[in-house]
Amino acid sequence: MKLSALACLLLHISVASSVKNCTYYHVVEHLQLSKNKDMLTLVRPVNNPDSPTNVKLDVVIYAILDVQETSQKFISYLWTSTVWQNDFIQWDPKQFCGIKAVAVPAEALWKPDIIIQDMIDRDKSTGSPYMTVYSNGTILHRNDQVVVSTCRIRAYKFPFDTQNCDLSFRSATYSDSAIQLIPFMSANETTEWSVETLRSEYEWIFINVTITEEKKYFFDRQDVITYTILMKRRWGLYVVNYILPLLFFLFLDFASFLITDTGDKLGFKITILLAVTVMQLLFNEVLPASSVRIPLIAVFCVGLFSLMLLSLLESLVVLYLLNKDGSPQQDDDEPYRRLKDLISLSHNSFTSNSSLEKTQVSDLILAALTELLQNKREDTEPGYWAKKAAILNRVFIVFYFTVATVFLGTVFYHWIY
């Protein structure tokens, strides 16, 4: 009877002991995080100071929020995870009912000072307040953040362009002998995870992520991991809002050659020219001013503007020729003055009975009559300048169509290839 009571007492003590050690509080108490808070956060947690801390980095792109061409900014929402080893934080899960991980405040332990080198604006999102500590000393810290980084926008093929934006991660203080950065996943795995989790792409199509590992000098040699995000612009809206209207203006300008009233034609062409000018001003608000190469969309707009300007100048020349054909000569008596002078001279020569002078005067009169009749046939023929204007118009239409076709073909070839 006494033996049975003793067994029950021991069983009760064993159960109570097991229940006592089956909470997260006892794990934290065992780790003495509150007592050693300063020591655990001040120094790098390694037993051997000469051995580096391997920090595994994982980055997943959750959203592409914006790409600002004029200010050359790339705004993204990232899921970042860092994993490292703490040599002073360990416990046996068997002593704590199999507890293998516990979440502690992020300020309770040392963590690597990983920064994004390309970030140009402070992260306004709330970081994760906790980190996960595993029984073998492995620590996992996840952080979701909005990153505003600089990105060199190459707008040469806008809006059919693709962009590469880099996100470079490194330690703010430690050299590569203290912290070694290692990608947690390969580029293909990172791309697959990003495609599965991506929720917003703004006006871009996410293609892939490439990872580059290198060592750079920032007062000391450091490990740098660069995630290069490749994305392609959705060009449909830009084609509808910008390129198609310009092509419509070009078509209308070409169709204006069918307008018979020259005055209405000039007004129509000037209106089209002003519309193209407005479109050109809109491009200045979209394209970066610091672009190394002139964007093809700007060349496209200026080229169409030049063609329409030539078309307007040609219409002015045609109008001038038509007005010249319909207006009276400034001095209609001018061709007859020479003939009158010759007749007066011949009268004097006949009076003086000089045979030599008579012969010379007769030849001069005949030459003057021939010249007068020839000029009269050419200059005073009805519709003379109208015919010249019609020839000029036909030649210019062929020239206009040929140059426009070659120009558009060249621009679209460089856009696509």
Sequence and secondary structure as in RCSB ss.txt:
>XXXX:A:sequence
MKLSALACLLLHISVASSVKNCTYYHVVEHLQLSKNKDMLTLVRPVNNPDSPTNVKLDVVIYAILDVQETSQKFI
SYLWTSTVWQNDFIQWDPKQFCGIKAVAVPAEALWKPDIIIQDMIDRDKSTGSPYMTVYSNGTILHRNDQVVVST
CRIRAYKFPFDTQNCDLSFRSATYSDSAIQLIPFMSANETTEWSVETLRSEYEWIFINVTITEEKKYFFDRQDVI
TYTILMKRRWGLYVVNYILPLLFFLFLDFASFLITDTGDKLGFKITILLAVTVMQLLFNEVLPASSVRIPLIAVF
CVGLFSLMLLSLLESLVVLYLLNKDGSPQQDDDEPYRRLKDLISLSHNSFTSNSSLEKTQVSDLILAALTELLQN
KREDTEPGYWAKKAAILNRVFIVFYFTVATVFLGTVFYHWIY
>XXXX:A:secstr
 HHHHHHHHHHHHHHHHHHHTSSHHHHHHHHTTTTTHHHHHHS   SSTTS EEEEEEEEEEEEEEEETTTTEEE
EEEEEEEEEE TT    GGGGTT  EEEEETTSS    EEETTB S   S   SEEEEETTSEEEEEEEEEEEEE
     TTTTS EEEEEEEEEESS  TTTEEEEESS HHHHHHHHHHH  B TTEEEEEEEEEEEEEESSSEEEEE
EEEEEEEE  HHHIIIIIHHHHHHHHHHHHGGG   HHHHHHHHHHHHHHHHHHHHHHHTTS TT SS  HHHHH
HHHHHHHHHHHHHHHHHHHHHHHHHHS  S TTHHHHHHHHHHHHHHHHHHHT HHHHHHHHHHHHHHHHHHHHH
HHHHSSTTHHHHHHHHHHHHHHHHHHHHHHHHHHHHHHHHH 
